[in-house]
Amino acid sequence: MFIAEHRTRFGVAPICRALTAHGCKIAPRTFYAWLARPPSKRVLWDTAVAEILAGYYEPDERGKRAPESLYGAEKMWAYLQRQRIPVARCTIERLMRANGWKGVLRRKKIRTTEPDPAAARAPDLVDRQFRVPAPNVLLVADFTYVRLATGSFAYTAFVIDAYAGRILGWECSTSKETTFVNSAIRQAAAVREREGNPLSGNTIHHSDAGSQYTSVRLGETLLLSGMIPSIGSVGDAFDNALAETTIGLYKTEAIRDDSPFRRGPMTRLSDVELITADWVGWYNQSRLMHRLGRKPPVEYEADYYAHHPELPVGDR
Protein backbone atom coordinates (compact mmCIF):
# COMPACT_ATOMS: atom_id res chain seq x y z
CA MET A 1 0.00 0.00 0.00
CA PHE A 2 1.24 3.50 -0.86
CA ILE A 3 0.85 4.93 2.67
CA ALA A 4 2.71 2.00 4.24
CA GLU A 5 5.60 2.44 1.82
CA HIS A 6 6.04 6.18 2.41
CA ARG A 7 4.80 6.84 5.98
CA THR A 8 8.33 6.82 7.46
CA ARG A 9 9.38 9.67 5.19
CA PHE A 10 6.23 11.81 5.11
CA GLY A 11 4.04 10.66 8.01
CA VAL A 12 0.58 9.07 7.83
CA ALA A 13 -1.56 12.17 8.41
CA PRO A 14 0.15 14.37 5.76
CA ILE A 15 -0.12 11.58 3.19
CA CYS A 16 -3.84 11.13 3.96
CA ARG A 17 -4.42 14.89 3.57
CA ALA A 18 -2.61 14.92 0.23
CA LEU A 19 -4.56 11.91 -1.05
CA THR A 20 -7.86 13.45 0.09
CA ALA A 21 -7.03 16.69 -1.71
CA HIS A 22 -6.60 14.66 -4.90
CA GLY A 23 -9.94 12.90 -4.56
CA CYS A 24 -8.79 9.75 -2.77
CA LYS A 25 -10.41 10.16 0.63
CA ILE A 26 -8.78 8.12 3.38
CA ALA A 27 -8.51 8.88 7.11
CA PRO A 28 -5.50 7.99 9.23
CA ARG A 29 -7.67 5.75 11.45
CA THR A 30 -8.67 3.78 8.34
CA PHE A 31 -5.04 3.14 7.54
CA TYR A 32 -4.23 2.02 11.09
CA ALA A 33 -7.26 -0.28 11.11
CA TRP A 34 -6.02 -1.85 7.89
CA LEU A 35 -2.53 -2.18 9.34
CA ALA A 36 -3.82 -4.05 12.40
CA ARG A 37 -6.02 -6.39 10.39
CA PRO A 38 -4.68 -9.98 10.10
CA PRO A 39 -3.77 -11.18 6.59
CA SER A 40 -6.62 -12.65 4.56
CA LYS A 41 -6.73 -16.33 3.63
CA ARG A 42 -5.89 -15.39 0.03
CA VAL A 43 -2.82 -13.42 1.09
CA LEU A 44 -1.62 -16.29 3.25
CA TRP A 45 -2.19 -18.83 0.45
CA ASP A 46 -0.48 -16.59 -2.10
CA THR A 47 2.50 -16.27 0.22
CA ALA A 48 2.72 -20.04 0.67
CA VAL A 49 2.45 -20.74 -3.07
CA ALA A 50 4.95 -18.00 -3.90
CA GLU A 51 7.43 -19.62 -1.51
CA ILE A 52 6.94 -22.95 -3.24
CA LEU A 53 7.44 -21.40 -6.66
CA ALA A 54 10.51 -19.49 -5.50
CA GLY A 55 12.04 -22.83 -4.55
CA TYR A 56 11.95 -23.76 -8.25
CA TYR A 57 12.55 -20.43 -10.02
CA GLU A 58 15.04 -18.74 -7.70
CA PRO A 59 18.68 -19.93 -7.46
CA ASP A 60 19.74 -21.71 -4.27
CA GLU A 61 22.81 -20.90 -2.18
CA ARG A 62 24.99 -22.51 -4.87
CA GLY A 63 23.40 -20.40 -7.59
CA LYS A 64 21.56 -23.42 -9.07
CA ARG A 65 17.90 -23.63 -10.07
CA ALA A 66 15.72 -26.73 -10.18
CA PRO A 67 15.05 -28.27 -13.63
CA GLU A 68 11.36 -27.43 -13.14
CA SER A 69 12.32 -23.77 -13.51
CA LEU A 70 12.12 -24.53 -17.23
CA TYR A 71 8.33 -24.89 -16.96
CA GLY A 72 5.87 -22.20 -17.90
CA ALA A 73 2.72 -21.54 -15.87
CA GLU A 74 0.59 -24.34 -17.33
CA LYS A 75 3.19 -27.07 -16.90
CA MET A 76 4.15 -25.81 -13.45
CA TRP A 77 0.48 -26.00 -12.47
CA ALA A 78 0.34 -29.61 -13.70
CA TYR A 79 3.56 -30.39 -11.83
CA LEU A 80 2.20 -29.01 -8.53
CA GLN A 81 -1.01 -31.00 -9.01
CA ARG A 82 1.12 -34.16 -9.20
CA GLN A 83 2.77 -33.06 -5.95
CA ARG A 84 -0.73 -32.88 -4.40
CA ILE A 85 -0.62 -29.09 -4.01
CA PRO A 86 -4.20 -27.98 -4.89
CA VAL A 87 -3.42 -24.60 -6.41
CA ALA A 88 -5.43 -23.01 -9.21
CA ARG A 89 -3.79 -22.44 -12.58
CA CYS A 90 -4.75 -18.75 -12.53
CA THR A 91 -2.97 -18.38 -9.18
CA ILE A 92 0.21 -19.81 -10.68
CA GLU A 93 -0.07 -17.48 -13.67
CA ARG A 94 -0.67 -14.43 -11.46
CA LEU A 95 2.18 -15.13 -9.05
CA MET A 96 4.64 -15.98 -11.82
CA ARG A 97 3.74 -12.77 -13.62
CA ALA A 98 4.05 -10.71 -10.41
CA ASN A 99 7.50 -12.14 -9.63
CA GLY A 100 8.83 -12.14 -13.19
CA TRP A 101 9.16 -15.94 -13.36
CA LYS A 102 8.97 -17.46 -16.84
CA GLY A 103 9.62 -20.77 -18.51
CA VAL A 104 12.13 -21.05 -21.33
CA LEU A 105 11.31 -20.38 -24.97
CA ARG A 106 12.68 -22.66 -27.65
CA ARG A 107 15.21 -21.26 -30.10
CA LYS A 108 15.48 -22.02 -33.79
CA LYS A 109 17.46 -25.17 -34.56
CA ILE A 110 20.36 -25.06 -37.00
CA ARG A 111 20.55 -28.12 -39.22
CA THR A 112 23.76 -30.14 -38.86
CA THR A 113 23.31 -33.27 -40.98
CA GLU A 114 24.35 -33.16 -44.62
CA PRO A 115 23.16 -35.71 -47.20
CA ASP A 116 25.55 -37.82 -49.23
CA PRO A 117 24.24 -37.71 -52.84
CA ALA A 118 26.12 -40.89 -53.75
CA ALA A 119 24.76 -43.00 -50.88
CA ALA A 120 21.88 -45.43 -51.30
CA ARG A 121 18.91 -44.39 -49.20
CA ALA A 122 16.40 -46.53 -47.36
CA PRO A 123 12.71 -45.91 -48.15
CA ASP A 124 10.55 -43.68 -45.97
CA LEU A 125 8.53 -46.18 -43.91
CA VAL A 126 7.03 -43.53 -41.62
CA ASP A 127 5.59 -40.83 -43.91
CA ARG A 128 5.30 -38.40 -40.98
CA GLN A 129 3.11 -40.78 -38.95
CA PHE A 130 4.87 -40.58 -35.60
CA ARG A 131 1.90 -41.73 -33.51
CA VAL A 132 2.45 -45.41 -32.79
CA PRO A 133 0.40 -47.82 -30.64
CA ALA A 134 3.24 -49.27 -28.56
CA PRO A 135 6.93 -48.98 -27.61
CA ASN A 136 9.54 -50.56 -29.92
CA VAL A 137 7.46 -49.89 -33.03
CA LEU A 138 9.33 -46.78 -34.20
CA LEU A 139 12.61 -45.20 -33.09
CA VAL A 140 13.68 -41.82 -34.48
CA ALA A 141 17.24 -40.51 -34.56
CA ASP A 142 19.15 -37.30 -35.17
CA PHE A 143 22.14 -35.37 -33.83
CA THR A 144 22.99 -31.75 -33.14
CA TYR A 145 26.02 -29.59 -32.47
CA VAL A 146 27.08 -28.03 -29.15
CA ARG A 147 29.43 -25.05 -29.28
CA LEU A 148 32.24 -25.27 -26.72
CA ALA A 149 33.79 -22.28 -24.94
CA THR A 150 37.00 -22.89 -26.90
CA GLY A 151 35.22 -22.17 -30.18
CA SER A 152 35.21 -25.79 -31.33
CA PHE A 153 32.17 -28.07 -31.50
CA ALA A 154 30.89 -31.26 -29.92
CA TYR A 155 28.02 -33.32 -31.29
CA THR A 156 25.25 -35.24 -29.52
CA ALA A 157 23.26 -38.03 -31.16
CA PHE A 158 19.89 -39.28 -29.86
CA VAL A 159 17.72 -42.33 -30.44
CA ILE A 160 14.12 -41.80 -29.28
CA ASP A 161 11.17 -44.18 -29.01
CA ALA A 162 8.23 -42.50 -30.74
CA TYR A 163 5.57 -44.00 -28.45
CA ALA A 164 6.39 -41.92 -25.36
CA GLY A 165 9.29 -39.85 -26.66
CA ARG A 166 11.67 -41.64 -24.31
CA ILE A 167 15.36 -41.20 -25.11
CA LEU A 168 16.80 -44.72 -25.29
CA GLY A 169 20.29 -43.93 -26.53
CA TRP A 170 22.60 -40.94 -26.76
CA GLU A 171 26.27 -40.33 -27.47
CA CYS A 172 28.53 -37.27 -27.54
CA SER A 173 31.54 -36.84 -29.82
CA THR A 174 33.96 -34.22 -31.13
CA SER A 175 33.62 -35.71 -34.61
CA LYS A 176 30.67 -36.08 -36.97
CA GLU A 177 31.86 -39.48 -38.13
CA THR A 178 29.30 -42.31 -38.16
CA THR A 179 30.80 -44.02 -35.09
CA PHE A 180 29.01 -41.95 -32.44
CA VAL A 181 25.64 -42.35 -34.21
CA ASN A 182 26.16 -46.13 -34.23
CA SER A 183 27.00 -46.03 -30.54
CA ALA A 184 23.68 -44.34 -29.71
CA ILE A 185 21.82 -47.02 -31.69
CA ARG A 186 23.59 -49.85 -29.91
CA GLN A 187 22.89 -48.20 -26.57
CA ALA A 188 19.16 -48.01 -27.37
CA ALA A 189 19.06 -51.71 -28.27
CA ALA A 190 20.97 -52.59 -25.08
CA VAL A 191 18.50 -50.64 -22.92
CA ARG A 192 15.55 -52.57 -24.35
CA GLU A 193 17.42 -55.86 -23.96
CA ARG A 194 18.24 -55.08 -20.34
CA GLU A 195 14.63 -54.16 -19.57
CA GLY A 196 13.33 -57.44 -21.00
CA ASN A 197 11.74 -55.87 -24.08
CA PRO A 198 14.33 -56.53 -26.82
CA LEU A 199 13.99 -55.23 -30.35
CA SER A 200 12.80 -58.20 -32.39
CA GLY A 201 13.91 -57.19 -35.90
CA ASN A 202 10.86 -55.24 -37.09
CA THR A 203 11.44 -51.98 -35.20
CA ILE A 204 11.70 -49.05 -37.62
CA HIS A 205 14.70 -46.74 -37.17
CA HIS A 206 13.82 -43.43 -38.84
CA SER A 207 16.25 -40.59 -39.54
CA ASP A 208 16.94 -37.82 -42.00
CA ALA A 209 19.15 -38.30 -45.06
CA GLY A 210 22.40 -37.21 -43.42
CA SER A 211 25.48 -39.08 -44.57
CA GLN A 212 25.90 -40.60 -41.09
CA TYR A 213 22.53 -42.34 -41.47
CA THR A 214 23.05 -43.62 -45.02
CA SER A 215 26.40 -45.29 -44.46
CA VAL A 216 26.89 -49.02 -44.94
CA ARG A 217 28.25 -49.38 -41.42
CA LEU A 218 25.10 -47.88 -39.92
CA GLY A 219 22.97 -50.31 -41.92
CA GLU A 220 24.93 -53.18 -40.40
CA THR A 221 24.48 -51.76 -36.91
CA LEU A 222 20.71 -51.51 -37.42
CA LEU A 223 20.49 -55.09 -38.63
CA LEU A 224 22.46 -56.43 -35.67
CA SER A 225 20.41 -54.31 -33.25
CA GLY A 226 17.03 -55.57 -34.47
CA MET A 227 15.97 -52.55 -36.53
CA ILE A 228 15.09 -51.76 -40.13
CA PRO A 229 16.11 -48.41 -41.69
CA SER A 230 13.79 -45.63 -42.81
CA ILE A 231 14.87 -42.22 -44.12
CA GLY A 232 12.81 -39.09 -44.66
CA SER A 233 13.00 -36.53 -47.45
CA VAL A 234 16.19 -34.59 -48.08
CA GLY A 235 16.16 -31.21 -46.34
CA ASP A 236 12.66 -31.66 -44.92
CA ALA A 237 12.59 -31.30 -41.13
CA PHE A 238 8.93 -32.37 -40.95
CA ASP A 239 9.91 -35.87 -42.08
CA ASN A 240 11.85 -36.28 -38.83
CA ALA A 241 9.79 -33.92 -36.71
CA LEU A 242 9.82 -35.91 -33.47
CA ALA A 243 13.62 -36.08 -33.34
CA GLU A 244 13.84 -32.39 -34.28
CA THR A 245 11.48 -31.54 -31.40
CA THR A 246 13.52 -33.50 -28.87
CA ILE A 247 16.73 -31.86 -30.01
CA GLY A 248 15.04 -28.47 -29.74
CA LEU A 249 14.21 -29.24 -26.11
CA TYR A 250 17.78 -30.40 -25.49
CA LYS A 251 19.27 -27.19 -26.84
CA THR A 252 16.75 -25.03 -24.96
CA GLU A 253 16.65 -26.82 -21.62
CA ALA A 254 20.15 -28.25 -21.23
CA ILE A 255 22.68 -26.39 -23.39
CA ARG A 256 21.80 -22.70 -23.27
CA ASP A 257 23.84 -20.54 -20.90
CA ASP A 258 21.11 -20.07 -18.26
CA SER A 259 20.15 -23.75 -18.13
CA PRO A 260 19.75 -25.27 -14.64
CA PHE A 261 21.88 -28.18 -15.88
CA ARG A 262 24.90 -26.01 -16.66
CA ARG A 263 27.83 -26.03 -14.23
CA GLY A 264 29.81 -23.31 -15.93
CA PRO A 265 31.53 -22.96 -19.31
CA MET A 266 31.65 -26.07 -21.49
CA THR A 267 35.27 -26.47 -22.49
CA ARG A 268 35.61 -30.23 -22.96
CA LEU A 269 33.59 -33.13 -24.30
CA SER A 270 33.17 -34.42 -20.73
CA ASP A 271 31.30 -31.22 -19.83
CA VAL A 272 28.77 -31.89 -22.58
CA GLU A 273 28.46 -35.54 -21.56
CA LEU A 274 27.75 -34.64 -17.94
CA ILE A 275 25.08 -32.09 -18.84
CA THR A 276 23.49 -34.47 -21.34
CA ALA A 277 23.40 -37.34 -18.85
CA ASP A 278 21.70 -35.14 -16.24
CA TRP A 279 19.17 -33.77 -18.70
CA VAL A 280 18.30 -37.15 -20.26
CA GLY A 281 17.74 -38.63 -16.80
CA TRP A 282 15.39 -35.80 -15.87
CA TYR A 283 13.70 -35.80 -19.27
CA ASN A 284 12.92 -39.52 -19.17
CA GLN A 285 12.02 -39.83 -15.50
CA SER A 286 10.48 -36.49 -14.52
CA ARG A 287 9.73 -34.08 -17.38
CA LEU A 288 5.99 -33.65 -17.91
CA MET A 289 4.88 -34.05 -21.53
CA HIS A 290 1.61 -32.49 -22.69
CA ARG A 291 0.95 -35.12 -25.34
CA LEU A 292 1.32 -37.87 -22.72
CA GLY A 293 -1.33 -36.41 -20.45
CA ARG A 294 1.33 -34.52 -18.48
CA LYS A 295 3.26 -37.65 -17.57
CA PRO A 296 7.00 -38.34 -17.97
CA PRO A 297 8.02 -40.76 -20.76
CA VAL A 298 9.10 -43.59 -18.45
CA GLU A 299 5.84 -43.44 -16.52
CA TYR A 300 3.81 -43.43 -19.74
CA GLU A 301 5.67 -46.51 -21.00
CA ALA A 302 5.14 -48.24 -17.65
CA ASP A 303 1.40 -47.58 -17.94
CA TYR A 304 1.39 -49.28 -21.33
CA TYR A 305 3.07 -52.42 -20.03
CA ALA A 306 0.82 -52.45 -16.94
CA HIS A 307 -2.25 -52.50 -19.20
CA HIS A 308 -0.85 -55.23 -21.47
CA PRO A 309 0.29 -57.96 -19.06
CA GLU A 310 -1.02 -60.63 -21.43
CA LEU A 311 1.69 -59.93 -24.01
CA PRO A 312 4.88 -61.99 -23.78
CA VAL A 313 8.08 -60.14 -23.01
CA GLY A 314 9.59 -58.84 -26.25
CA ASP A 315 6.22 -58.76 -28.06
CA ARG A 316 4.46 -56.23 -25.92
Buried (B, 14 or more C-beta within 10 A) or exposed (E): EEBEEEBEEEEBEEBBBEBEEEEEEBEBEEBEEEEEEEEEEEEEBBEEBBEBBEEBBEEEEEEEBBBBBBBBBBBBBBBBBEEEEEBEBEBBBBBBEEEEBBBBEEEEBEEBBBBBEEBEBBEBBBEBEBEBEBBBBBBBBBBBBBEBEEEEBBBBBBBBBBBBBBBBBBBBBBEBBBBBBBBBBBBBBBBBBEEEBBBEEEBBBBBBBBBBBBBEEBBEBBEEBBBBBBBBBEEEBEBBBBBBBBBBBBBBBBBEEEBBBBEEEBEBBEBBBBBBBBBBBBBBEBBBBEEBEBBBBBBBBEBBBEEEEEEEEBEB
